[in-house]
Structure formats: C-alpha cells, structure tokens
Amino acid sequence: QYRDSHAPYLSLTPREYFRRNCWAAVEGSEPEIEATAGLIGADRMCISTDYPHFDSNFPYVSTNLLKNVPREIAAQIFMGGAHLYAFTESDFRKADQAASRGPAVPAGG
C-alpha cells in the first residue's frame, strides 16, 4: 500500500519479490503453516526438521504436518525442497540406489 510513496522505483510488490527470491522452511507442528501458505504460497515452502535441536519434533515432522494442514498443502511443502534445489526424477533414482547399498564403510574402519 505504501509502495508508491516509499519505493516508487520498485516494479513489484513485496510479496512478489518474496515469491521470486525466497523460500520458507517450516516444521510440521507450527500452527501458522496454513496461514503462511496462504500468504506466500505452499509452493514456496519446504519442510524442516530442526534436528538435532532439543525442541525438534523429528522424526514426527511429516506426521505433524499432515495433522495440521490439508493434504494438498502438505504435498506442496514436502516437495518444496526438491523444487528449491531443482531435483529431477533421475536424482531421486540415484538417491534410492545409494540408499539401497547402505552406508559406505572405509577400509579398516
């Protein structure tokens, strides 16, 4: 509302600049998630575990998110990190293959 008087040189609104340049990481149990999704869009959000902090809700992050927001919003948030880092199906297949092999153990260790 103040853009014209305070920043007349800006061509976008603050929300538009945020959506273009920022992402929000949220934990599944935060009560403001649905409201935040309404403001910035769930497609600009990704999930965070806050692990290993003492107040982390890991490993229940996904369960808590599904309890607190509609499934469609949760799905966008769960995929947020993949979109942020531009992961492809090929990247996910490589990760699945690596996970199926288990952790690498150094020789003699």
MDAnalysis code that builds the backbone (N, CA, C; Angstrom):
import MDAnalysis as mda
import numpy as np

u = mda.Universe.empty(327, n_residues=109, atom_resindex=np.repeat(np.arange(109), 3), trajectory=True)
u.add_TopologyAttr("name", ["N", "CA", "C"] * 109)
u.add_TopologyAttr("resid", np.arange(1, 110))
u.add_TopologyAttr("resname", ["GLN", "TYR", "ARG", "ASP", "SER", "HIS", "ALA", "PRO", "TYR", "LEU", "SER", "LEU", "THR", "PRO", "ARG", "GLU", "TYR", "PHE", "ARG", "ARG", "ASN", "CYS", "TRP", "ALA", "ALA", "VAL", "GLU", "GLY", "SER", "GLU", "PRO", "GLU", "ILE", "GLU", "ALA", "THR", "ALA", "GLY", "LEU", "ILE", "GLY", "ALA", "ASP", "ARG", "MET", "CYS", "ILE", "SER", "THR", "ASP", "TYR", "PRO", "HIS", "PHE", "ASP", "SER", "ASN", "PHE", "PRO", "TYR", "VAL", "SER", "THR", "ASN", "LEU", "LEU", "LYS", "ASN", "VAL", "PRO", "ARG", "GLU", "ILE", "ALA", "ALA", "GLN", "ILE", "PHE", "MET", "GLY", "GLY", "ALA", "HIS", "LEU", "TYR", "ALA", "PHE", "THR", "GLU", "SER", "ASP", "PHE", "ARG", "LYS", "ALA", "ASP", "GLN", "ALA", "ALA", "SER", "ARG", "GLY", "PRO", "ALA", "VAL", "PRO", "ALA", "GLY", "GLY"])
u.atoms.positions = np.array([
    [0.814, -1.190, 0.000],
    [0.000, 0.000, 0.000],
    [0.859, 1.255, 0.000],
    [2.061, 1.186, 0.561],
    [2.934, 2.356, 0.620],
    [3.988, 2.363, -0.478],
    [3.940, 1.398, -1.350],
    [4.988, 1.272, -2.358],
    [5.128, 2.536, -3.198],
    [4.045, 3.121, -3.622],
    [4.124, 4.298, -4.492],
    [4.818, 5.472, -3.821],
    [4.590, 5.648, -2.519],
    [5.195, 6.794, -1.841],
    [6.567, 6.488, -1.256],
    [6.820, 5.256, -0.858],
    [8.080, 4.914, -0.203],
    [9.117, 4.298, -1.136],
    [8.677, 3.638, -2.158],
    [9.613, 2.977, -3.073],
    [9.043, 3.002, -4.491],
    [8.903, 4.171, -5.052],
    [8.276, 4.267, -6.373],
    [9.066, 3.588, -7.486],
    [10.328, 3.282, -7.230],
    [11.176, 2.647, -8.234],
    [10.987, 1.136, -8.290],
    [10.272, 0.560, -7.342],
    [10.049, -0.886, -7.342],
    [8.935, -1.239, -8.324],
    [9.168, -2.261, -9.102],
    [8.160, -2.653, -10.084],
    [7.242, -3.764, -9.580],
    [7.618, -4.410, -8.474],
    [6.819, -5.493, -7.916],
    [6.423, -5.170, -6.483],
    [5.425, -5.889, -5.982],
    [5.045, -5.746, -4.577],
    [6.020, -6.543, -3.721],
    [6.089, -6.269, -2.416],
    [6.961, -7.069, -1.550],
    [6.661, -8.570, -1.649],
    [5.387, -8.925, -1.718],
    [5.014, -10.336, -1.839],
    [5.576, -10.937, -3.123],
    [5.514, -10.190, -4.199],
    [6.048, -10.683, -5.477],
    [7.564, -10.858, -5.416],
    [8.261, -9.925, -4.769],
    [9.711, -10.081, -4.600],
    [10.020, -11.298, -3.731],
    [9.239, -11.480, -2.662],
    [9.450, -12.637, -1.795],
    [9.250, -13.919, -2.586],
    [8.149, -14.026, -3.303],
    [7.870, -15.256, -4.056],
    [8.935, -15.528, -5.107],
    [9.518, -14.514, -5.653],
    [10.550, -14.683, -6.670],
    [11.876, -15.128, -6.058],
    [12.190, -14.670, -4.863],
    [13.542, -14.820, -4.319],
    [13.673, -15.610, -3.028],
    [12.580, -15.943, -2.370],
    [12.679, -16.536, -1.029],
    [11.885, -17.832, -0.903],
    [12.306, -18.622, 0.056],
    [11.609, -19.839, 0.452],
    [11.467, -19.803, 1.964],
    [10.437, -20.441, 2.490],
    [10.245, -20.546, 3.934],
    [10.330, -22.016, 4.320],
    [11.171, -22.315, 5.306],
    [11.266, -23.681, 5.834],
    [10.422, -23.742, 7.099],
    [9.564, -24.739, 7.185],
    [8.656, -24.863, 8.324],
    [8.753, -26.253, 8.925],
    [8.466, -26.325, 10.226],
    [8.365, -27.617, 10.898],
    [6.902, -28.038, 10.850],
    [6.659, -29.298, 10.926],
    [5.301, -29.798, 10.784],
    [4.327, -29.378, 11.855],
    [4.814, -28.993, 13.031],
    [3.914, -28.699, 14.142],
    [3.628, -27.216, 14.335],
    [4.174, -26.350, 13.505],
    [3.956, -24.916, 13.675],
    [2.519, -24.558, 13.293],
    [1.800, -23.856, 14.170],
    [0.388, -23.575, 13.898],
    [0.147, -22.580, 12.765],
    [1.147, -21.835, 12.366],
    [0.969, -20.798, 11.351],
    [1.182, -21.295, 9.922],
    [1.409, -22.565, 9.722],
    [1.777, -23.077, 8.399],
    [0.710, -22.783, 7.355],
    [-0.532, -23.073, 7.661],
    [-1.582, -22.872, 6.659],
    [-1.740, -21.390, 6.327],
    [-1.663, -20.518, 7.331],
    [-1.762, -19.075, 7.081],
    [-0.579, -18.592, 6.246],
    [0.609, -19.104, 6.544],
    [1.796, -18.729, 5.774],
    [1.653, -19.183, 4.326],
    [1.139, -20.379, 4.140],
    [0.915, -20.880, 2.778],
    [-0.055, -19.970, 2.029],
    [-1.044, -19.435, 2.739],
    [-1.980, -18.518, 2.112],
    [-1.335, -17.205, 1.699],
    [-0.326, -16.782, 2.450],
    [0.351, -15.519, 2.147],
    [1.393, -15.643, 1.042],
    [2.244, -16.658, 1.152],
    [3.370, -16.753, 0.207],
    [3.222, -17.889, -0.787],
    [2.288, -18.800, -0.519],
    [2.097, -19.953, -1.383],
    [2.853, -21.162, -0.862],
    [2.169, -22.283, -0.748],
    [2.807, -23.516, -0.277],
    [3.899, -23.973, -1.227],
    [3.837, -23.516, -2.474],
    [4.860, -23.890, -3.450],
    [6.182, -23.168, -3.205],
    [6.229, -22.259, -2.229],
    [7.479, -21.581, -1.857],
    [7.883, -21.961, -0.439],
    [7.438, -23.129, 0.007],
    [7.745, -23.610, 1.355],
    [8.374, -24.994, 1.257],
    [9.182, -25.326, 2.249],
    [9.747, -26.671, 2.332],
    [9.780, -27.091, 3.799],
    [9.931, -28.375, 4.013],
    [9.881, -28.930, 5.365],
    [11.247, -28.846, 6.034],
    [11.224, -28.631, 7.336],
    [12.438, -28.571, 8.141],
    [12.239, -29.447, 9.371],
    [13.281, -30.130, 9.789],
    [13.162, -30.977, 10.978],
    [13.683, -30.300, 12.229],
    [14.546, -29.327, 12.093],
    [15.216, -28.650, 13.201],
    [16.065, -29.627, 14.021],
    [16.376, -30.773, 13.440],
    [17.224, -31.768, 14.090],
    [18.660, -31.265, 14.100],
    [19.420, -31.401, 15.137],
    [19.222, -32.147, 16.371],
    [18.864, -31.274, 17.569],
    [18.268, -30.123, 17.367],
    [17.913, -29.264, 18.496],
    [16.966, -29.979, 19.449],
    [17.035, -29.608, 20.716],
    [16.255, -30.291, 21.741],
    [14.750, -30.168, 21.515],
    [14.308, -29.109, 20.853],
    [12.874, -28.926, 20.644],
    [12.398, -29.414, 19.272],
    [13.247, -30.151, 18.593],
    [12.886, -30.700, 17.288],
    [11.760, -31.716, 17.443],
    [10.876, -31.784, 16.457],
    [9.842, -32.823, 16.505],
    [10.185, -33.996, 15.590],
    [11.461, -34.099, 15.214],
    [11.966, -35.244, 14.465],
    [11.793, -36.482, 15.331],
    [11.350, -37.588, 14.852],
    [11.056, -37.999, 13.478],
    [9.579, -37.871, 13.094],
    [8.833, -37.020, 13.780],
    [7.386, -36.917, 13.544],
    [6.995, -35.721, 12.681],
    [7.953, -35.140, 11.981],
    [7.697, -33.928, 11.203],
    [6.592, -34.142, 10.175],
    [6.690, -35.196, 9.394],
    [5.689, -35.411, 8.341],
    [4.318, -35.724, 8.938],
    [4.275, -36.517, 9.987],
    [3.008, -36.835, 10.644],
    [2.355, -35.571, 11.184],
    [3.154, -34.724, 11.833],
    [2.618, -33.478, 12.388],
    [2.114, -32.545, 11.293],
    [2.827, -32.468, 10.190],
    [2.387, -31.598, 9.101],
    [1.036, -32.065, 8.570],
    [0.896, -33.368, 8.367],
    [-0.364, -33.903, 7.845],
    [-1.522, -33.699, 8.816],
    [-1.233, -33.590, 10.114],
    [-2.276, -33.312, 11.107],
    [-2.714, -31.851, 11.062],
    [-1.813, -30.959, 10.655],
    [-2.046, -29.522, 10.794],
    [-2.499, -28.796, 9.537],
    [-2.306, -29.379, 8.361],
    [-2.699, -28.693, 7.124],
    [-3.375, -29.686, 6.181],
    [-4.174, -29.186, 5.252],
    [-4.779, -30.079, 4.256],
    [-3.702, -30.813, 3.450],
    [-4.056, -31.985, 3.008],
    [-3.112, -32.853, 2.290],
    [-2.485, -32.168, 1.073],
    [-3.248, -31.363, 0.338],
    [-2.723, -30.692, -0.854],
    [-1.601, -29.718, -0.490],
    [-1.790, -28.986, 0.609],
    [-0.754, -28.051, 1.066],
    [0.466, -28.828, 1.543],
    [0.234, -29.897, 2.311],
    [1.348, -30.718, 2.806],
    [2.160, -31.276, 1.642],
    [1.495, -31.740, 0.598],
    [2.211, -32.303, -0.557],
    [3.122, -31.266, -1.193],
    [2.640, -30.035, -1.326],
    [3.479, -28.980, -1.903],
    [4.681, -28.694, -1.008],
    [4.459, -28.673, 0.297],
    [5.557, -28.398, 1.229],
    [6.570, -29.540, 1.214],
    [6.092, -30.784, 1.199],
    [7.013, -31.927, 1.147],
    [7.887, -31.886, -0.098],
    [7.351, -31.436, -1.208],
    [8.119, -31.369, -2.454],
    [8.917, -30.073, -2.592],
    [8.731, -29.155, -1.660],
    [9.387, -27.856, -1.744],
    [10.890, -27.923, -1.886],
    [11.538, -28.755, -1.078],
    [12.993, -28.872, -1.160],
    [13.449, -29.373, -2.516],
    [12.707, -30.317, -3.070],
    [13.057, -30.840, -4.398],
    [12.950, -29.744, -5.450],
    [11.922, -28.920, -5.336],
    [11.772, -27.815, -6.294],
    [12.837, -26.748, -6.075],
    [13.109, -26.444, -4.814],
    [14.116, -25.428, -4.493],
    [15.471, -25.787, -5.086],
    [15.861, -27.049, -4.950],
    [17.171, -27.492, -5.433],
    [17.119, -28.100, -6.834],
    [15.959, -28.023, -7.474],
    [15.767, -28.495, -8.848],
    [16.136, -29.971, -9.018],
    [15.763, -30.800, -8.025],
    [15.984, -32.236, -8.151],
    [15.094, -32.795, -9.253],
    [15.607, -33.774, -9.953],
    [14.863, -34.433, -11.023],
    [14.560, -35.872, -10.612],
    [13.746, -36.547, -11.404],
    [13.476, -37.965, -11.152],
    [14.777, -38.761, -11.170],
    [15.693, -38.394, -12.024],
    [16.996, -39.060, -12.085],
    [17.742, -38.918, -10.759],
    [17.671, -37.744, -10.157],
    [18.314, -37.533, -8.857],
    [17.703, -38.441, -7.794],
    [16.379, -38.567, -7.802],
    [15.716, -39.432, -6.829],
    [16.083, -40.900, -7.048],
    [16.187, -41.334, -8.301],
    [16.594, -42.718, -8.584],
    [18.007, -42.977, -8.061],
    [18.915, -42.027, -8.280],
    [20.287, -42.178, -7.771],
    [20.295, -42.258, -6.251],
    [19.482, -41.440, -5.602],
    [19.407, -41.471, -4.140],
    [18.860, -42.806, -3.654],
    [17.833, -43.327, -4.347],
    [17.283, -44.635, -3.984],
    [18.330, -45.734, -4.136],
    [19.101, -45.690, -5.214],
    [20.148, -46.692, -5.435],
    [21.214, -46.606, -4.346],
    [21.619, -45.405, -4.004],
    [22.633, -45.230, -2.962],
    [22.106, -45.714, -1.618],
    [20.853, -45.431, -1.320],
    [20.270, -45.859, -0.048],
    [20.169, -47.375, 0.029],
    [19.896, -48.026, -1.096],
    [19.772, -49.483, -1.089],
    [21.113, -50.171, -0.853],
    [22.212, -49.488, -1.171],
    [23.546, -50.055, -0.930],
    [23.973, -49.912, 0.521],
    [23.375, -49.005, 1.241],
    [23.743, -48.783, 2.634],
    [24.917, -47.830, 2.750],
    [25.301, -47.511, 3.979],
    [26.396, -46.555, 4.183],
    [27.739, -47.126, 3.746],
    [28.571, -46.257, 3.231],
    [29.925, -46.663, 2.839],
    [30.793, -46.729, 4.090],
    [31.477, -47.834, 4.260],
    [32.364, -48.007, 5.412],
    [33.797, -47.987, 4.899],
    [34.619, -47.069, 5.398],
    [36.010, -47.012, 4.934],
    [36.769, -48.300, 5.262],
    [37.715, -48.651, 4.405],
    [38.537, -49.847, 4.632],
    [39.266, -49.717, 5.963],
    [39.262, -50.794, 6.720],
    [39.954, -50.819, 8.003],
    [39.185, -50.111, 9.107],
    [37.969, -49.692, 8.844],
    [37.243, -48.907, 9.826],
    [36.104, -49.604, 10.382],
])
